[in-house]
Amino acid sequence: MKITVFTCLVFICFNIAGCSLQNNFQQLGRDKDHEFDHGSGIHFTSISDKKVVDLAKLCKVWGVVKYYHPKVIAGDINWDYELFRVMPSILEEDADVNSILYQWVSSFDREADIEDIQQSYQIPENSIQLRPSTDWCRDESYLGKDLSNELCSLLDIHIMDRRNAYVSFKDDSPYQFMENENPYPNMKFDDTGYRLLGLFRYWNIIEYYYPYKDIMGENWNQVLLEFIPKFIHGSDYESYLMTIAELTTRIHDSHVMLLDKSRNYISRRFGIYRIPVTYIKIGDQIVVNKVISKCGLEPGDIILKVGNKDIDEILEERRKYISQSREDTGRLVYYDLLRINEKNIDVSVIRDGKMLVVNVKGSQRNVNFSVETKSQEMENREIYYINVGLLKKGDIDKIMKRYWNTKGLIIDLRNYPSTPIVYTLAEYLIPTQKEFMRVSIPNPAVPGEFYYSVPFVSGKPKEASSETSDNDIYKGRLVIIIDERTMSQGETTAMSLRNTPNSVVLGRPSAGANGNYRDFCLPGGIKTRISGLGIFYPNKETIQIVGVQPDVYVEPTIEGIKEGRDEFIEKAIEIIKEGIE
């Protein structure tokens, strides 16, 4: 079976259930294993450094077999329960770990009713974006000769048909689906075996199916050693949930979200009330930029403390549990910073150079951080401003027809696009199709490997461009506004439209989180999400973590906020008018 070139629109995020067991029409071998349905039988709350290292080795071996062994891929073996069967032996103080693991792994017959096994499957060298981190399987000093040989022989098996695997691929879809993972909603949270299963599952999904593992800035093996004791030490639901939350921050991905077993976002742990204002980060300061309901705070207030905690202390507390692609900005600042548990709380601010304390009443209403400026004519109809968060399907064609002769367009990407415009708007702006993006896709046959698609292009289609006259392309100046709220599809849109001749991207760096998200469940019915595909510029430079960078940097000012001005839009108008003059 050949891997087909992926050419669909990757900026569309699909909502994958992620937590339901598949195979409703067929009972697989793993579905018949019920030995540990009511618990793993493994309970302990402390561990020696030596056993941490042994459990880390178990996690890594378990992961290789999970994704490479034909019987596990076919769904014949409940690999979660096999973990519980072997773990007690590994935990014995004088255990010969390599020997135990070799006997365990080699005990599973490799024959399976899978037609598509290729012993020499290969992606062209120059198309590989990420390789499996499996060199440790060849380290006989780490594994012993027998175990090393056993794992290396598994790595030579390349199976395309993974419909029953824990990570599956459907038809010719490039997406990895994780809905065959059992959510174990009735897990007991003092069960150490199940707690470690949660860690092992998450760690190996990132190890083999996360496209940005090489740039996330973490030693993933060291993270495993660090978190084994953390998962072991707790014995209740909250400690388990918050340890998972802390783990998710180590992949530095703003696509990450975490839902508890009641389907509440983890951020509710920080407070059920919100201070009813929106705010923005200017330099190192958190500044109120809009008051939602009267509460004593005013636009331009610099927040110093909430209750008895400094704002910097609150930021650090939030960062421990909320994943962000970029530390300097991100959704943390916009959505989860000013959550409180008290209905009323004192907030210390600087206003007009003076420090004062305001007693603020919290609200349970959601706070809208979107740009609310409506699409409209500006500067005596010479400029048209488009708020992409308020577009409807078909609006772009109507707008371009009506405002074709304007001197400039402002595309505001600070809101998430309500309808895709990556290609439709580009056809009006870019005279010939230009490359703007590459996507990296998981290789179904080789877990841990991602390969680049052919470059994506946008602009006037080739057939049309050959017949295009100068009058068929918009002649005005294009200015694209971005900031840290520009994320995922918004970032893809910026990458496409900045190919417009004489265009300018202004604002602040984008969120740095792109690539269709994938949902999956962890034991305890906890649901999480990661970026599932890699998004790169045509030259293979990443935007993940880095973000789309503006050509012209704009920093809002406290004076502008107090006066109710949008300095991003003002700068966009200034740039367009400079071109007119």
C-alpha positions, -999 to 999 in steps of 0.1 A, spaced: 0 0 0 13 35 -9 10 65 13 -11 90 -6 0 126 -8 -21 147 16 -37 177 -1 -68 185 19 -73 217 39 -55 211 71 -65 243 88 -100 230 95 -102 216 130 -124 185 134 -140 177 167 -130 141 173 -149 122 201 -117 107 212 -130 89 242 -154 63 229 -144 27 223 -144 17 186 -152 -17 171 -189 -17 179 -195 -43 152 -166 -66 161 -153 -79 194 -116 -81 193 -93 -102 214 -85 -73 237 -122 -68 244 -125 -103 259 -98 -97 286 -116 -86 318 -90 -95 345 -83 -59 356 -117 -43 350 -121 -36 386 -85 -26 394 -49 -34 386 -41 -47 421 -10 -25 422 -9 0 451 22 19 465 29 55 472 67 57 474 95 44 451 133 42 450 153 60 423 164 26 409 127 15 405 119 49 388 145 40 362 131 5 358 96 18 354 108 43 328 124 14 308 91 -6 312 72 24 298 95 27 268 94 -10 260 57 -11 265 53 17 240 74 1 213 55 -31 215 21 -13 216 27 5 183 49 -21 164 38 -56 174 14 -72 149 -8 -88 175 -13 -56 195 -20 -37 163 -45 -62 152 -64 -58 185 -57 -93 197 -41 -83 230 -52 -59 257 -19 -41 261 -31 -21 290 -38 -52 310 -5 -68 299 12 -38 316 -5 -47 349 6 -83 345 43 -75 341 46 -45 364 47 -64 397 77 -84 386 95 -52 375 88 -36 409 105 -65 428 137 -51 444 161 -76 429 144 -80 396 164 -88 365 144 -62 345 159 -69 311 154 -106 314 118 -101 326 110 -78 297 126 -101 272 106 -131 284 74 -110 284 78 -94 249 90 -126 232 60 -146 246 36 -129 222 33 -146 188 39 -122 160 17 -140 134 -14 -119 126 -41 -118 99 -27 -85 85 -19 -85 48 0 -53 46 33 -60 64 63 -45 46 97 -54 58 115 -26 38 90 2 40 106 36 34 98 73 29 122 93 6 150 107 27 143 144 19 106 141 28 111 130 64 104 157 90 107 136 121 123 102 128 113 77 155 134 81 187 141 44 189 179 42 188 179 31 224 164 -2 212 199 -10 197 217 -2 230 226 -37 244 243 -21 274 209 -6 283 186 -36 274 208 -66 272 214 -84 239 182 -105 238 158 -77 246 176 -54 222 174 -79 194 137 -86 201 128 -49 199 149 -42 169 132 -70 150 98 -54 159 110 -21 145 115 -38 111 78 -46 108 59 -19 90 21 -23 91 -2 0 72 -35 -16 82 -41 -2 117 -79 0 119 -78 -20 152 -46 -4 166 -47 18 196 -38 46 172 -56 40 140 -58 54 105 -90 54 85 -90 48 48 -66 73 32 -70 99 60 -37 113 72 -51 118 107 -42 97 136 -73 85 156 -70 76 192 -105 65 199 -95 28 204 -80 39 238 -101 28 267 -111 58 290 -117 36 320 -142 60 335 -146 39 367 -109 40 376 -101 41 413 -77 69 418 -56 52 445 -48 25 420 -11 31 412 -12 7 382 -39 28 365 -22 61 375 10 49 358 -10 37 328 -22 73 324 14 85 324 26 57 301 -2 63 276 4 100 274 41 98 272 41 73 243 14 92 223 38 122 224 68 100 217 53 85 186 25 107 174 34 143 182 49 162 152 67 188 173 85 165 197 119 177 184 113 214 189 93 215 222 125 222 242 121 193 266 142 161 272 112 138 269 130 109 286 139 131 315 103 142 318 93 106 321 117 101 350 105 133 367 68 124 365 68 87 375 72 97 412 46 124 408 20 100 395 28 75 422 27 98 452 -10 108 449 -40 87 458 -70 108 449 -87 122 419 -75 158 422 -38 149 425 -41 126 395 -59 152 374 -35 181 383 -4 159 377 -18 152 342 -23 189 337 12 196 347 25 169 323 6 185 294 24 218 299 57 201 290 48 198 253 43 236 251 13 235 229 -16 261 231 -39 236 214 -38 215 246 -69 215 266 -79 192 295 -114 182 305 -121 164 337 -144 135 341 -174 159 344 -163 176 311 -153 208 329 -121 226 318 -92 223 341 -92 261 344 -123 259 366 -100 247 394 -86 283 395 -120 298 403 -156 297 394 -158 335 392 -141 358 367 -131 395 373 -154 411 346 -128 428 325 -106 420 296 -69 426 298 -38 425 277 -1 420 284 20 451 277 57 443 284 56 427 318 24 443 329 -12 430 329 -34 460 318 -72 462 318 -83 471 283 -121 468 286 -147 466 314 -175 441 308 -196 451 338 -191 479 364 -167 466 390 -145 495 401 -117 487 376 -111 510 346 -94 507 312 -56 513 316 -54 500 352 -22 480 357 -30 450 379 -5 443 406 -22 419 430 -54 399 432 -62 392 468 -29 386 486 -11 373 455 11 392 431 0 390 395 34 374 386 28 347 412 -6 340 397 10 338 363 35 312 375 8 291 392 -13 291 360 17 282 338 23 251 359 -10 236 347 -19 253 314 1 245 283 13 274 262 32 274 230 48 308 239 56 318 274 54 355 267 18 355 255 -9 329 249 -44 320 260 -34 319 296 -33 357 297 -66 360 279 -88 333 295 -76 319 328 -55 345 346 -82 364 365 -103 335 378 -112 337 415 -130 316 440 -143 345 461 -174 365 450 -156 397 461 -119 403 462 -95 432 466 -74 440 435 -44 463 437 -38 484 407 -18 514 394 -41 541 380 -27 573 366 6 567 384 -11 561 418 -15 527 436 -50 519 449 -70 489 461 -104 482 445 -129 457 459 -141 439 428 -172 417 425 -167 386 404 -190 373 378 -198 338 365 -204 351 330 -179 342 303 -156 371 293 -153 378 256 -118 386 245 -126 390 208 -121 421 188 -157 435 184 -151 461 157 -174 452 128 -163 450 92 -167 484 78 -156 512 54 -129 535 68 -113 568 57 -140 580 34 -145 546 18 -109 544 7 -102 515 30 -123 484 39 -117 467 72 -126 429 76 -130 413 110 -126 376 101 -144 365 132 -176 380 120 -176 367 84 -202 344 69 -198 320 41 -198 339 8 -190 372 24 -156 375 8 -169 374 -28 -195 401 -19 -169 423 -2 -143 420 -30 -169 428 -56 -182 459 -37 -149 473 -25 -127 463 -55 -115 498 -61 -106 508 -26 -70 518 -18 -65 492 9 -79 462 28 -73 455 65 -77 418 74 -79 415 112 -69 380 123 -70 387 160 -102 367 160 -105 331 149 -119 330 113 -156 322 114 -153 308 79 -122 297 60 -107 324 37 -72 310 31 -79 302 -5 -110 323 -14 -95 356 -5 -60 347 -19 -75 343 -54 -84 380 -54 -50 391 -41 -22 369 -54 -18 369 -92 -3 333 -95 -4 304 -71 24 306 -45 36 281 -20 28 291 16 28 260 37 40 224 42 23 199 64 40 170 82 19 138 84 24 107 105 36 76 86 10 49 96 36 21 89 64 36 110 52 50 144 73 80 153 79 91 117 64 122 101 69 132 65 63 164 46 34 168 21 38 186 -11 37 224 -5 3 240 -3 -4 268 -27 -28 297 -27 -36 325 -52 -51 328 -86 -54 292 -100 -29 283 -128 -57 280 -155 -72 314 -145 -38 332 -140 -28 325 -176 -59 345 -187 -56 371 -159 -52 408 -168 -41 434 -144 -77 442 -137 -84 408 -122 -62 413 -91 -69 437 -63 -46 467 -66 -50 482 -31 -26 477 -2 -32 447 20 -25 450 58 -29 419 79 -33 423 117 -21 395 141 -14 391 177 -12 363 203 -49 355 197 -41 346 161 -39 308 163 -43 277 142 -65 285 112 -58 322 118 -20 315 115 -25 295 83 -45 324 69 -17 348 77 8 325 60 -12 324 29 -22 360 25 12 375 33 22 363 -2 1 392 -16 24 416 -34 33 447 -12 14 433 18 23 440 54 17 419 85 15 440 116 9 435 153 25 410 177 37 374 171 9 348 168 1 320 193 24 295 176 -1 266 178 -11 251 144 -19 217 130 -53 200 133 -58 190 169 -63 153 180 -84 144 211 -78 113 232 -87 100 266 -67 90 296 -77 66 324 -103 82 346 -124 95 317 -101 125 313 -99 140 279 -70 160 264 -59 174 231 -26 179 211 -17 194 177 -17 163 155 -1 175 122 30 197 118 27 230 100 57 246 84 67 273 59 76 260 24 113 262 35 104 238 63 108 264 91 83 259 119 57 284 133 49 262 163 61 278 195 77 306 173 45 320 159 39 340 127 62 371 130 49 405 120 67 428 96 58 458 117 56 453 155 28 471 173 26 474 211 -6 489 225 -1 517 250 -19 525 282 -28 559 269 -44 543 238 -64 519 259 -76 547 282 -87 567 251 -106 536 237 -84 535 206 -74 504 186 -37 511 178 -34 481 156 -61 494 133 -47 529 135 -13 516 124 -29 496 95 -46 528 83 -14 548 85 5 522 64 -22 522 37 -24 560 36 14 562 32 11 541 1 -17 564 -13 4 595 -7 
